[in-house]
Amino acid sequence: MSTETRRKVVIIGGGFGGVKTAKMLAKANVDITLIDKTNHHLFQPLLYQVATAALSPGDIAVPIRGIFSKQNNVKVLMGEVVEVQESAKVVRLNDDRLIPFDTLVVACGARYNYFGNGAWEKHAPGLKTVSDALNIRERILLSLEKADQIDSPEERQKYLNFVVIGGGPTGVEMAGAIAEIAKRNMMRDYNNFSPDQTHVYLVEAGPRILNGYDEDLSDKAVGMLEELGVEVIQNKPVTHIEAGKIFLEDGVLESPNIVWAAGVEANPVIRTLDVETDRVGRAIVAPDMSLPRHRDIFVIGDAAYAEDDNGKPMPALAPVAMQQGKYLAKLIKNPAAYDAAEREPFHYLDKGSMATIGRARAVADIRGFKLSGFIAWAMWSVIHILFLIGFRNRLHVFVEWMWHYFTYKRGVRLITQRPTKSETELDVDEGEAFRKGA
Ligand SMILES: Cc1cc2nc3c(=O)[nH]c(=O)nc-3n(C[C@H](O)[C@H](O)[C@H](O)COP(=O)(O)OP(=O)(O)OC[C@H]3O[C@@H](n4cnc5c(N)ncnc54)[C@H](O)[C@@H]3O)c2cc1C
């Protein structure tokens, strides 16, 4: 086939779905343009470890160009897509460049959902990007520094409180890791307070944490979190958030360290497509992941709503995005299957899910086989190391984890944004002021 007739495949997003699609098209007779607003592919499942000073950003993020340096049919483009123009078959970037496509794969992921309370975001940041993780890490470390300098116990206490909102896997992992910092890892380095003065709260609006798991595993997770010193508050929706304060139905928690992990909504790019969406804005796709009214446009991963063979919504997990990417690449590579009036549908193979809780505990549900404690954690560790991209990252993360396992020490405790004299208060407005002045 001549160069002119090669299909132009544009992929929006260099996350799990986008990278998998492009990699699986390595030998295909297509020209791929992979667009991402960042220059790196991020392994989001380990972001909480960057936020809690266990790993560095470079351990879990790799340059997208590096992934495709040996794949000649991929052009990597750093840019933010703001619109898909379906009839013209182009995507528009925020600098108004137009990128034409024959086939479009939208794999732009999701973002945090504040359920109509967008103003909460600046007080309770979510954990989605490297900068989110560094921002949260900095708040935690600054808060401990501040607590070390305040003599009044009442005034000091709020800097020793940490609140994670949302009891899904991210919230559980984050709360467990913060408890390790606040109760164990770093405590001997501070003189002005003791571990029992620190409080880590995990707030869940629903009746139980990890509600996608079996009830038994949710209960075990509560037990493991409590052993680590986390106070698990279930059945308590957050009613309001302002700088340093979280309001529940029956009380207020005071803390400058609030992390939001309570739900996601689809990326705004989806709104520019001619497609029905679910209640969190994900594109409701056909069984082949295409738009029902446009068979050359596909949406995969966290941006798509699709149902599995049992009619259950597919979860927003990395394996779902990767399996969909693999399926699409196979379809694109095979013109007969691609052009068929009825395409073979995508089938999701659920290999299980797991969430880790602190240094050596986890819960796992592997195709109905339930595990908890150290064995689940060992499995979680092996799987996460295997899925990291790059041998250097795998080796480095493995060494860091071993070091942490045996020494309890966290390696990456750097505060890089220097507060000015009167700006060490961590209330968000002031935190922003010192960032601007930094
Ligand atoms: C903190 C956290 C922990 C998680 N833990 C787990 C876990 O333990 N196990 C698990 O299976 N899943 C986990 N997930 C979910 C998993 O990361 C997602 O399901 C997966 O990343 C979805 O893949 P995706 O390709 O749809 O999107 P993503 O991987 O999010 O990739 C989207 C990409 O699109 C880019 N992008 C976004 N908008 C634009 C735009 N307008 N223009 C250009 N580029 C754009 C982004 O920069 C990003 O690179 C976690 C998620 C988070 C946030």
The ligand as an ORCA input file, in Angstrom:
! r2SCAN-3c Opt
* xyz 0 1
  C      -4.933      7.893     42.013
  C      -5.429      6.799     41.121
  C      -5.232      5.474     41.472
  C      -5.655      4.446     40.639
  N      -5.419      3.147     41.005
  C      -5.748      2.150     40.149
  C      -5.418      0.801     40.448
  O      -4.847      0.507     41.504
  N      -5.735     -0.156     39.532
  C      -6.356      0.146     38.357
  O      -6.573     -0.750     37.540
  N      -6.704      1.405     38.057
  C      -6.409      2.412     38.919
  N      -6.750      3.708     38.612
  C      -7.555      3.961     37.413
  C      -6.705      3.922     36.165
  O      -5.562      4.730     36.327
  C      -7.559      4.384     35.013
  O      -8.650      3.523     34.884
  C      -6.769      4.406     33.711
  O      -5.715      5.324     33.816
  C      -7.680      4.773     32.544
  O      -6.913      4.804     31.369
  P      -7.285      5.842     30.216
  O      -6.370      5.525     29.089
  O      -8.734      5.853     29.995
  O      -6.938      7.268     30.817
  P      -5.598      7.829     31.466
  O      -4.648      6.748     31.807
  O      -6.058      8.734     32.560
  O      -4.946      8.688     30.301
  C      -5.566      9.818     29.775
  C      -4.495     10.617     29.072
  O      -5.128     11.616     28.302
  C      -4.433     12.824     28.427
  N      -5.409     13.885     28.177
  C      -6.477     14.218     28.903
  N      -7.159     15.199     28.335
  C      -6.510     15.516     27.200
  C      -6.726     16.464     26.183
  N      -7.766     17.296     26.210
  N      -5.845     16.526     25.152
  C      -4.775     15.690     25.115
  N      -4.516     14.778     26.074
  C      -5.387     14.685     27.079
  C      -3.911     12.810     29.849
  O      -2.787     13.675     29.979
  C      -3.556     11.342     30.021
  O      -2.220     11.086     29.655
  C      -6.327      4.760     39.434
  C      -6.556      6.094     39.096
  C      -6.102      7.112     39.926
  C      -6.337      8.555     39.544
*
